[in-house]
Amino acid sequence: MMKTLKIIKQNGSCCTTAKDIEVQETVNNSDKNLPIVIIGAGPIGLAAAAHLVEQKQAFILLEAGREIAHNIRSWGHVTLFSPWRYNINKAAKALLDASGWIEPNLETLPTGNELIDLYLKPLSELVQIKPNIQLNSKVVGISRQFNDKMKTKNRVEQSFNIYFEQENDIRIMEARAVIDATGTWGNPNPANSTGVWLKNELALADHIEYGIPDINSNTKRYANKKIAVIGGGHSAINTLLSLAELQKENPLTKLVWIMRKRSVEEAYGGEEKDALAARGALGVSIRELVDTGKIEVITPFYISQLKKDENIKIVGTLNGEPKVLTGFEELIVNAGNRPDFTMISELRLAIDATIESMQALAPLIDPNEHSCGTVRAHGEEILRQPEKDFYIVGAKSYGRAPTFLMATGYEQVRSITAYLSGDNEASKRVELELPETGVCGMNLANQSNSCC
């Protein structure tokens, strides 16, 4: 007999508050009817839920935000490059179709807000899914029951304990398997080109935004100021195009684009030749703004630190020579994001030392070797961890690589949920087909300077 926590069952979940813990005798974990816990109610987490409904498996979906896809809402004003047909999961579509859902025009481009309101929210409201979602539930730790990372004996026979903050308390939920779909949003890379966070940058928090801010909703902050946009990917271009619209009405607004690329032309992409018209249009538009002098470009510039005097100074090297850029009032950093492994530090993980992706996945997605269009579909076997029945999926599985595609994440969870449901044959199949040119840019939230 083993010892475990006293479990309180609520709406199909298995959880307890820390203050209510009691130790009692119980049977082996294999005799418990425990759910699969999904962490993160974004597109990939909700797709996992849809597949588990399809597989008739019990699950709980924990979301830290006050609504599903809370992180996407923060860039809801941004239009995705890819049309709806690449953004809808097959299992989710089957459930939605049965409910009378009105499908968007598959050839149109959704914004982040439309992705939530027209697809993810209706999915989360389905009777098969809604009772299993717990909002305002931030996971702070995961372990094997009674075991820290060091303990090996009987480890795989123990259930998972998920510790999460809810209603001003810490609750504990048991699970037979865990799917971490928390992504990387909210954990940005710094402006510093070496990736090191320095206190100087942290001290400038009131003057720096990370990601793609909604300029239209915050014109007062940026109008008629000197602004540096840092980063050479699509996120930086989106930011600059929004600022250029502001500049039309506020001509004293000065825009400076700082990146590490050898030349600005590398950031333009395929332009008119791009297989995705919306992505190509970004390159065309940003080239025109640069050529007409509305945006000043400084590249290749490597930032070593930020400093504050009367305004903000950016210290670094330009073409290998020391250089200090001065006079900035606001900075927008579009240098991508990185995974946070704090909550899973007591689990046994195989993480690539360079990319911080899942170890077996790293050779397939290394941005030094691959663009978005050359990453092939992969499933449970590639994502399998030393910690049995624990999986990291979606953007977080890619670590710092900017080559993640939403559709690839859907294939990940299809394969994993099939495996957890006992269908090994289905888990090994590849059911994802993408255009040969790829559909890069589906997930703007994860793009960094090196994005294709």
WOKA-V968809 format. One record per backbone hydrogen bond with DSSP energy under -1.0 kcal/mol. CO is the residue of the C=O (numbers start at 0). NH is the residue of the N-H. Records with the same first field share a line. If there is no record, write none. Layout:
CO=NH / NH
This chain:
1=25
3=23
7=14
9=12
12=9
13=173
14=7
15=171
16=19
17=20
21=5
23=3
25=1
27=30
28=31
34=175
35=59
36=178
37=61
38=180
40=68
41=45
42=46
43=47
44=48
45=49
46=50
47=51
48=52
49=53
50=54
51=56
52=55
57=35
59=37
60=133
61=39
62=136
64=135
68=72
71=74
72=75
74=77
75=112
77=111
82=85
83=86
88=92
89=93
90=94
91=95
92=96
93=97
95=100
96=99
104=107
105=84
107=83
109=79
110=114
111=115
112=116
113=117
114=119
115=120
118=122
119=123
120=124
122=125
125=128 / 129
128=131
129=132
131=60
133=62
137=164
140=162
142=160
143=146
151=154
154=157
158=144
159=174
160=142
161=172
162=139 / 140
163=170
164=137
168=165
169=17
170=163
171=15
172=161
174=159
176=36
177=390
178=38
179=392
183=186
186=337
191=194
197=201
198=202
200=203
201=204
203=206
204=207
206=330
208=332
212=214
214=217
218=222
221=224
224=253
225=328 / 329
226=255
227=331
228=257
229=333
232=236
233=237
234=238
235=239
236=240
237=241
238=242
239=243
240=244
241=245
242=246
243=247
245=249
249=252
253=226
254=295
255=228
256=297
257=230
258=300
262=265
263=266
264=267
269=272
270=273
275=279
276=280
278=282
279=283
280=284
281=285
282=286
283=287
284=288
285=289
286=290
287=291
288=293 / 294
289=292
295=256
297=258
299=318
301=316
302=192
304=314
306=312
310=308
311=327
312=306
313=324
314=303 / 304
315=322
316=301
317=320
320=317
322=315
324=313
327=311
329=227
330=208
331=229
332=210
335=188
340=343
341=344
342=141
343=346
347=386
349=358
351=355
354=399
356=351
357=360 / 361
360=363
361=365
365=368 / 369
370=373
371=374
378=382
385=387
386=389
388=177
390=179
393=396
395=398
396=357
397=400
404=408
405=409
406=410
407=411
408=412
409=413
410=414
411=415
412=416
413=417
414=418
415=419
416=420
417=422
418=421
421=423
422=426
423=427
434=437
442=445
443=446
447=450
